[in-house]
């Protein structure tokens, strides 16, 4: 029985496919937008974490005890958006600077600048700078990256985004800056099904000798009852598409992804490689994920790793524990531990808001899900509804009566029929239909959200 090396980035991307609820949905927020990406927001980082966390610490199991290894310190604006994320590494009982992200937003809460800095012992030095441009509908149309070069910024790459008439993303073109000129590098072309779901992403590379785009790879997506059921990865060779990898997903009755199976194409057949099993509690919180590899000798799956999640009374993720299984003894051994810490709040502050409020969704832009939080100071009948730019109702996230409290609802980018919506701008409206102080229709508030596929 042979063990496979597991790619951490692939683990995180696998999680990203899940329709996770509440706190966990924010665990896999976007932390670095890489220009050479296969999507608008391609790199997912496990440690970027929860909306309101002040800090997080990563521990490694060493000599029968947990030893701190890394930590994050987060700063948020009044809308709950991360504006600074500083990472530190522990060495010889001293925390040293490792990396820092500083983010800026415009008045519409669109991300407009992302500054990344590298740590040098106790100081920070600029590394790269991403800048984002939007059109009049707040659709992202360009992102440029600059690299710090001896205290000056040097243009490195840019992405141009093109959209269909229905505002869905149609193409993204990546260009490199060479001697002050923008030269094509590669591009992604997006196609959709008749009901607006993503059908394929075609990756093409620019042929500098021939001056044309040539096929490189293709991802094709299949659905069952509106849920993503399969992703097929193919590469272009000898003028035909050749199978490479395949991922299939299985859902429970609540549309949670409970199984993901990855297969590789080998000598004309699909061979199982890896499986992920997700367990949820009755409230829709994910409680653990089991990683399995295929044993070709025994023709069965065997466990290799598990991740356990714990939440506080408000639904915030506070701990994730990773364990691996010893292939010789089948014993589970501790590997790593992430802990998150939140601002101290009293029960009155947490459960008895002083006024009606609808807060900016987080993350924004988002994919596949975003958190929408609102406060109700007294027993009220409310509606929480999502509309498109034409004012058409997309989905009612909640309609009914609630007692005083702070509430959070995860929108998974689906319409009322359970189908994924198209890339574009959406509006979420909180309407108080009846309450003691606001009366009938006495409060309305709307936020703008950007969904990117």
C-alpha positions as a printed NumPy array, in Angstrom:
array([[  0.   ,   0.   ,   0.   ],
       [  1.587,   3.281,  -1.094],
       [  0.844,   6.729,   0.284],
       [  0.28 ,   9.639,  -2.099],
       [  1.674,  13.082,  -1.519],
       [ -1.274,  15.399,  -0.926],
       [ -1.212,  18.838,  -2.469],
       [ -2.539,  21.358,   0.103],
       [ -3.784,  23.685,  -2.641],
       [ -5.868,  20.869,  -4.106],
       [ -7.326,  20.121,  -0.692],
       [ -8.462,  23.682,  -0.317],
       [ -9.896,  23.876,  -3.84 ],
       [-11.867,  20.714,  -3.122],
       [-13.415,  22.359,  -0.081],
       [-14.273,  25.352,  -2.221],
       [-16.684,  23.209,  -4.223],
       [-18.775,  22.434,  -1.17 ],
       [-21.891,  24.37 ,  -0.334],
       [-20.785,  24.905,   3.263],
       [-22.989,  26.791,   5.674],
       [-22.616,  29.695,   8.065],
       [-19.217,  30.156,   9.667],
       [-17.446,  27.559,   7.567],
       [-18.519,  29.209,   4.344],
       [-16.304,  32.142,   5.368],
       [-13.376,  29.907,   6.274],
       [-12.424,  29.543,   2.647],
       [-12.465,  33.252,   1.785],
       [-10.238,  34.564,  -0.945],
       [ -6.928,  35.757,   0.438],
       [ -4.782,  36.361,  -2.592],
       [ -5.893,  37.092,  -6.154],
       [ -3.214,  35.713,  -8.467],
       [ -3.113,  37.219, -11.921],
       [ -2.031,  33.947, -13.511],
       [ -5.232,  32.292, -12.33 ],
       [ -7.859,  30.004, -13.845],
       [-10.673,  32.12 , -12.444],
       [-11.312,  35.653, -11.219],
       [-10.389,  34.612,  -7.695],
       [ -8.306,  31.517,  -7.985],
       [ -6.109,  30.991,  -4.956],
       [ -7.952,  29.927,  -1.823],
       [ -6.097,  30.033,   1.486],
       [ -7.348,  27.969,   4.41 ],
       [ -6.174,  30.456,   7.022],
       [ -7.863,  33.669,   5.804],
       [-10.78 ,  32.74 ,   8.007],
       [-13.824,  34.196,   9.568],
       [-15.352,  37.603,   8.983],
       [-14.969,  39.012,  12.491],
       [-11.959,  37.113,  13.849],
       [ -9.29 ,  39.272,  15.464],
       [ -6.567,  36.664,  15.199],
       [ -5.759,  33.035,  14.525],
       [ -2.923,  30.748,  15.591],
       [ -1.619,  27.639,  13.891],
       [ -0.08 ,  24.876,  16.03 ],
       [  1.912,  21.809,  15.057],
       [  2.02 ,  18.633,  17.102],
       [  5.559,  18.09 ,  18.412],
       [  6.825,  15.827,  21.171],
       [  3.348,  15.06 ,  22.487],
       [  2.371,  18.711,  22.772],
       [  1.037,  21.549,  20.643],
       [  3.706,  24.048,  19.584],
       [  2.635,  27.416,  18.1  ],
       [  3.941,  27.874,  14.563],
       [  2.217,  30.783,  12.828],
       [ -0.359,  33.44 ,  13.637],
       [ -2.555,  35.969,  11.832],
       [ -3.701,  39.35 ,  13.115],
       [ -6.764,  40.755,  11.304],
       [ -8.112,  44.277,  11.101],
       [-11.632,  44.914,   9.756],
       [-13.496,  48.01 ,   8.644],
       [-16.978,  48.983,   9.825],
       [-18.514,  46.665,   7.221],
       [-16.633,  43.637,   8.486],
       [-14.316,  43.51 ,   5.47 ],
       [-10.689,  42.591,   6.067],
       [ -8.449,  45.61 ,   5.491],
       [ -5.266,  44.137,   6.926],
       [ -4.023,  40.598,   7.479],
       [ -0.579,  40.271,   9.083],
       [  1.09 ,  36.873,   9.323],
       [  3.905,  35.968,  11.696],
       [  6.139,  32.907,  12.166],
       [  7.49 ,  31.744,  15.518],
       [ 11.202,  31.045,  15.86 ],
       [ 13.271,  30.796,  19.049],
       [ 10.281,  31.997,  21.106],
       [ 10.023,  35.173,  19.006],
       [  7.334,  36.143,  16.491],
       [  8.875,  37.372,  13.229],
       [  7.092,  39.153,  10.385],
       [  6.247,  36.794,   7.519],
       [  3.723,  38.438,   5.186],
       [  1.091,  41.165,   5.243],
       [ -1.889,  42.03 ,   2.994],
       [ -3.415,  45.521,   3.035],
       [ -6.742,  45.884,   1.197],
       [ -8.649,  49.011,   0.155],
       [-12.282,  49.364,  -0.972],
       [-14.275,  52.056,  -2.73 ],
       [-17.577,  53.587,  -1.572],
       [-19.449,  50.624,  -3.101],
       [-17.309,  48.171,  -1.092],
       [-15.539,  46.974,  -4.223],
       [-11.966,  45.849,  -3.686],
       [ -9.79 ,  48.398,  -5.496],
       [ -6.282,  47.737,  -4.187],
       [ -4.415,  44.805,  -2.667],
       [ -0.911,  45.449,  -1.339],
       [  1.212,  42.469,  -0.395],
       [  4.287,  42.942,   1.769],
       [  7.022,  40.487,   2.73 ],
       [  8.3  ,  40.308,   6.278],
       [ 11.921,  41.038,   7.142],
       [ 12.357,  40.126,  10.811],
       [ 10.474,  43.071,  12.375],
       [  9.856,  45.261,   9.305],
       [  7.703,  45.068,   6.167],
       [  8.786,  45.529,   2.567],
       [  6.499,  45.957,  -0.439],
       [  6.307,  42.877,  -2.686],
       [  3.403,  43.184,  -5.144],
       [  0.423,  45.479,  -5.701],
       [ -2.873,  44.535,  -7.392],
       [ -5.258,  47.242,  -8.563],
       [ -8.847,  46.645,  -9.738],
       [-11.049,  48.637, -12.102],
       [-14.844,  48.359, -12.468],
       [-17.4  ,  49.596, -14.965],
       [-20.545,  51.569, -14.177],
       [-22.329,  48.387, -13.067],
       [-19.529,  47.502, -10.638],
       [-18.385,  44.624, -12.848],
       [-14.647,  43.97 , -12.628],
       [-13.08 ,  44.84 , -15.988],
       [ -9.345,  44.953, -15.299],
       [ -6.799,  43.914, -12.718],
       [ -3.127,  44.85 , -12.907],
       [ -0.187,  43.591, -10.869],
       [  2.97 ,  45.531, -10.132],
       [  6.138,  44.269,  -8.482],
       [  8.3  ,  46.363,  -6.199],
       [ 11.62 ,  46.993,  -7.886],
       [ 14.127,  48.953,  -5.799],
       [ 11.486,  51.161,  -4.183],
       [  9.561,  51.718,  -7.426],
       [  6.635,  49.822,  -8.923],
       [  7.134,  47.87 , -12.156],
       [  4.144,  46.654, -14.171],
       [  4.14 ,  42.879, -14.423],
       [  0.779,  41.492, -15.585],
       [ -2.846,  42.403, -16.159],
       [ -6.158,  40.646, -16.71 ],
       [ -8.935,  42.046, -18.891],
       [-12.457,  40.721, -18.224],
       [-15.151,  40.556, -20.894],
       [-18.854,  39.842, -20.345],
       [-21.833,  38.546, -22.29 ],
       [-24.98 ,  40.599, -22.78 ],
       [-26.49 ,  38.989, -19.69 ],
       [-23.487,  40.168, -17.608],
       [-21.971,  36.681, -17.306],
       [-18.21 ,  36.473, -17.618],
       [-17.255,  35.405, -21.146],
       [-13.494,  35.783, -21.302],
       [-10.449,  36.798, -19.301],
       [ -7.215,  37.651, -21.069],
       [ -3.915,  37.597, -19.182],
       [ -1.127,  39.747, -20.579],
       [  2.494,  40.231, -19.539],
       [  4.298,  43.556, -19.591],
       [  7.482,  43.292, -21.639],
       [  9.575,  46.429, -22.172],
       [  6.492,  48.594, -21.675],
       [  4.293,  46.604, -24.07 ],
       [  1.376,  44.346, -23.168],
       [  1.803,  40.908, -24.76 ],
       [ -0.795,  38.156, -24.71 ],
       [  0.019,  35.258, -22.388],
       [ -3.071,  33.099, -22.02 ],
       [ -6.848,  33.411, -21.803],
       [ -9.875,  31.61 , -20.357],
       [-13.146,  31.372, -22.309],
       [-16.347,  30.658, -20.364],
       [-19.495,  29.005, -21.704],
       [-22.806,  28.426, -19.937],
       [-25.822,  26.132, -20.102],
       [-29.219,  27.391, -21.234],
       [-30.2  ,  28.01 , -17.598],
       [-27.058,  30.06 , -16.861],
       [-24.844,  27.496, -15.169],
       [-21.155,  27.279, -15.985],
       [-20.636,  24.665, -18.725],
       [-16.927,  24.9  , -19.518],
       [-13.706,  26.877, -19.123],
       [-11.368,  26.704, -22.108],
       [ -7.756,  27.679, -21.418],
       [ -5.703,  28.848, -24.392],
       [ -2.042,  29.898, -24.655],
       [ -0.78 ,  32.585, -26.993],
       [  1.492,  31.256, -29.734],
       [  4.076,  34.011, -30.208],
       [  5.532,  32.443, -33.348],
       [  2.221,  31.919, -35.11 ],
       [  0.373,  34.893, -33.582],
       [ -2.757,  32.978, -32.556],
       [ -4.394,  31.333, -29.559],
       [ -3.892,  27.574, -29.23 ],
       [ -5.842,  25.226, -26.99 ],
       [ -4.231,  24.046, -23.775],
       [ -6.792,  22.644, -21.326],
       [-10.541,  22.343, -20.83 ],
       [-12.756,  21.996, -17.769],
       [-16.303,  20.768, -18.403],
       [-19.07 ,  20.897, -15.784],
       [-22.131,  18.654, -15.435],
       [-25.175,  19.082, -13.183],
       [-27.94 ,  16.977, -11.659],
       [-31.028,  18.758, -10.293],
       [-29.125,  22.05 , -10.414],
       [-26.193,  20.759,  -8.346],
       [-22.69 ,  20.43 ,  -9.76 ],
       [-22.17 ,  16.684, -10.197],
       [-18.982,  16.313, -12.246],
       [-15.913,  18.245, -13.402],
       [-13.907,  16.813, -16.295],
       [-10.32 ,  17.998, -16.878],
       [ -8.83 ,  17.515, -20.361],
       [ -5.687,  18.645, -22.197],
       [ -5.202,  19.387, -25.888],
       [ -2.705,  17.223, -27.754],
       [ -2.451,  16.138, -31.387],
       [ -5.595,  18.094, -32.263],
       [ -7.817,  16.127, -29.839],
       [ -8.91 ,  16.483, -26.224],
       [ -7.366,  13.913, -23.906],
       [ -8.842,  12.984, -20.523],
       [ -6.72 ,  13.8  , -17.472],
       [ -8.786,  14.02 , -14.285],
       [-12.388,  13.746, -13.19 ],
       [-14.145,  14.839, -10.015],
       [-17.641,  13.681,  -9.058],
       [-19.764,  15.073,  -6.237],
       [-22.603,  13.522,  -4.217],
       [-25.141,  15.517,  -2.173],
       [-27.469,  14.776,   0.725],
       [-31.138,  15.807,   0.829],
       [-30.12 ,  19.264,   2.099],
       [-27.779,  19.814,  -0.865],
       [-24.618,  19.474,   1.218],
       [-21.689,  17.911,  -0.615],
       [-21.061,  14.715,   1.342],
       [-18.679,  12.956,  -1.066],
       [-16.076,  14.026,  -3.622],
       [-14.238,  11.422,  -5.694],
       [-11.198,  12.245,  -7.843],
       [-10.128,   9.904, -10.669],
       [ -7.198,   9.914, -13.091],
       [ -7.352,   8.702, -16.7  ],
       [ -4.918,   5.844, -17.24 ],
       [ -4.63 ,   3.516, -20.244],
       [ -8.166,   4.164, -21.413],
       [ -9.971,   3.937, -18.069],
       [-10.747,   6.012, -14.98 ],
       [ -8.87 ,   5.   , -11.839],
       [ -9.919,   6.155,  -8.359],
       [ -7.301,   8.317,  -6.671],
       [ -8.808,  10.238,  -3.77 ],
       [-12.108,  10.595,  -1.925],
       [-13.362,  13.221,   0.53 ],
       [-16.257,  12.533,   2.899],
       [-17.97 ,  15.46 ,   4.639],
       [-20.199,  15.126,   7.713],
       [-22.704,  17.794,   8.754],
       [-24.702,  18.232,  11.949],
       [-28.456,  18.882,  12.104],
       [-27.874,  22.657,  11.91 ],
       [-25.974,  22.392,   8.63 ],
       [-22.515,  22.9  ,  10.139],
       [-19.723,  20.761,   8.753],
       [-18.194,  18.826,  11.635],
       [-15.491,  16.767,   9.952],
       [-13.932,  15.834,   6.63 ],
       [-12.202,  12.523,   5.959],
       [ -9.563,  12.147,   3.24 ],
       [ -9.177,   8.73 ,   1.665],
       [ -6.858,   7.216,  -0.93 ],
       [ -7.558,   4.181,  -3.103],
       [ -5.706,   0.985,  -2.267],
       [ -5.285,  -0.942,  -5.515],
       [ -4.022,  -4.027,  -3.704],
       [ -7.058,  -4.273,  -1.443],
       [ -9.376,  -2.564,  -3.975],
       [-10.863,  -0.375,  -1.272],
       [-10.607,   3.103,   0.21 ],
       [ -8.366,   3.705,   3.218],
       [ -8.37 ,   6.739,   5.513],
       [ -5.352,   9.039,   5.429],
       [ -6.416,  12.258,   7.12 ],
       [ -9.279,  13.862,   9.045],
       [-10.185,  17.439,   9.844],
       [-12.542,  18.233,  12.753],
       [-14.331,  21.594,  13.126],
       [-15.687,  23.257,  16.274],
       [-17.859,  26.378,  16.625],
       [-18.799,  28.752,  19.414],
       [-22.359,  29.51 ,  20.537],
       [-22.709,  32.18 ,  17.827],
       [-21.74 ,  29.843,  14.976],
       [-18.186,  31.163,  14.574],
       [-15.566,  28.609,  13.647],
       [-13.087,  28.503,  16.543],
       [-11.01 ,  25.397,  15.884],
       [ -9.999,  22.979,  13.158],
       [ -7.966,  19.923,  14.128],
       [ -6.114,  17.854,  11.507],
       [ -5.063,  14.286,  12.189],
       [ -3.378,  11.693,   9.975],
       [ -3.597,   7.925,  10.127],
       [ -0.462,   5.849,  10.573],
       [ -0.574,   3.274,   7.716],
       [  1.219,   0.7  ,   9.86 ],
       [ -0.76 ,   0.921,  13.101],
       [ -3.981,   2.572,  11.826],
       [ -3.678,   4.94 ,  14.796],
       [ -4.767,   8.568,  14.409],
       [ -2.036,  11.097,  15.227],
       [ -2.324,  14.841,  15.705],
       [ -0.807,  16.938,  12.933],
       [ -1.961,  20.557,  13.106],
       [ -4.45 ,  22.789,  14.891],
       [ -5.927,  26.139,  13.84 ],
       [ -7.656,  28.347,  16.41 ],
       [ -9.553,  31.599,  15.801],
       [-10.26 ,  34.357,  18.307],
       [-13.041,  36.943,  18.174],
       [-13.75 ,  40.289,  19.789],
       [-15.17 ,  39.998,  23.279],
       [-18.902,  40.769,  23.252],
       [-21.488,  40.627,  25.994],
       [-24.727,  38.699,  25.662],
       [-26.649,  41.983,  25.475],
       [-24.434,  43.25 ,  22.651],
       [-24.655,  39.971,  20.771],
       [-28.356,  39.241,  21.08 ],
       [-30.077,  42.578,  21.633],
       [-29.123,  45.093,  18.917],
       [-30.149,  48.68 ,  19.486],
       [-31.384,  49.359,  15.927],
       [-32.345,  47.713,  12.647],
       [-29.261,  47.174,  10.462],
       [-28.309,  45.31 ,   7.299],
       [-24.551,  44.862,   7.017],
       [-22.435,  44.545,   3.901],
       [-22.116,  40.938,   2.786],
       [-18.776,  39.202,   3.286],
       [-16.837,  38.262,   1.272],
       [-17.619,  40.687,  -1.534],
       [-16.986,  39.905,  -4.38 ],
       [-17.887,  36.293,  -3.575],
       [-17.929,  32.772,  -4.995],
       [-19.532,  30.381,  -4.224],
       [-21.222,  31.773,  -1.108],
       [-21.418,  34.916,   0.982],
       [-22.623,  35.807,   4.481],
       [-25.372,  38.402,   4.992],
       [-25.849,  39.666,   8.548],
       [-28.667,  41.809,   9.932],
       [-29.78 ,  43.091,  13.35 ],
       [-33.299,  43.281,  14.747],
       [-33.766,  45.177,  18.041],
       [-37.226,  43.746,  18.772],
       [-39.678,  41.077,  17.657],
       [-40.39 ,  41.864,  13.986],
       [-41.699,  40.457,  10.717],
       [-39.031,  40.845,   8.051],
       [-38.142,  39.88 ,   4.491],
       [-34.599,  39.398,   3.222],
       [-34.634,  39.294,  -0.592],
       [-32.068,  39.311,  -3.404],
       [-32.733,  41.207,  -6.652],
       [-30.809,  41.586,  -9.924],
       [-29.838,  44.917, -11.499],
       [-33.184,  45.061, -13.305],
       [-35.092,  44.799, -10.035],
       [-36.251,  41.233, -10.639],
       [-36.556,  39.077,  -7.535],
       [-33.941,  36.308,  -7.521],
       [-34.543,  34.598,  -4.197],
       [-36.147,  35.246,  -0.817],
       [-33.582,  34.257,   1.788],
       [-35.958,  34.725,   4.709],
       [-39.583,  35.751,   5.189],
       [-41.206,  35.641,   8.6  ],
       [-41.043,  36.754,  12.22 ],
       [-37.896,  36.823,  14.355],
       [-37.226,  37.9  ,  17.939],
       [-34.61 ,  40.531,  18.77 ],
       [-31.123,  39.425,  17.841],
       [-28.27 ,  39.355,  15.353],
       [-28.741,  36.983,  12.419],
       [-26.568,  35.627,   9.642],
       [-27.769,  33.973,   6.443],
       [-25.531,  32.339,   3.862],
       [-26.484,  32.935,   0.228],
       [-24.958,  30.268,  -1.985],
       [-25.45 ,  32.187,  -5.23 ],
       [-28.593,  30.231,  -6.143],
       [-31.938,  31.487,  -7.415],
       [-35.351,  30.453,  -6.076],
       [-35.275,  27.288,  -8.227],
       [-31.9  ,  26.237,  -6.813],
       [-29.859,  27.097,  -9.925],
       [-26.612,  29.137,  -9.74 ],
       [-27.027,  32.765, -10.773],
       [-24.891,  34.44 , -13.416],
       [-21.858,  36.585, -12.726],
       [-22.908,  40.146, -11.983],
       [-24.22 ,  42.714,  -9.524],
       [-27.066,  41.854,  -7.14 ],
       [-28.906,  43.731,  -4.434],
       [-30.015,  42.38 ,  -1.066],
       [-32.883,  44.179,   0.653],
       [-33.922,  43.924,   4.292],
       [-37.539,  45.025,   4.719],
       [-39.213,  45.269,   8.114],
       [-42.855,  44.534,   7.437],
       [-44.057,  45.085,  10.98 ],
       [-42.56 ,  45.904,  14.396],
       [-43.497,  47.818,  17.508],
       [-41.35 ,  50.887,  16.811],
       [-40.887,  50.828,  13.037],
       [-44.543,  50.097,  12.372],
       [-45.635,  48.677,   9.03 ],
       [-42.953,  49.045,   6.374],
       [-41.018,  51.354,   8.652],
       [-37.52 ,  50.209,   7.717],
       [-35.822,  49.263,   4.454],
       [-32.112,  48.901,   3.686],
       [-30.303,  47.591,   0.618],
       [-26.718,  46.497,  -0.034],
       [-24.95 ,  45.812,  -3.326],
       [-23.193,  42.477,  -3.889],
       [-20.907,  41.214,  -6.686],
       [-20.979,  37.528,  -7.658],
       [-18.016,  36.236,  -9.669],
       [-17.842,  32.778, -11.251]])
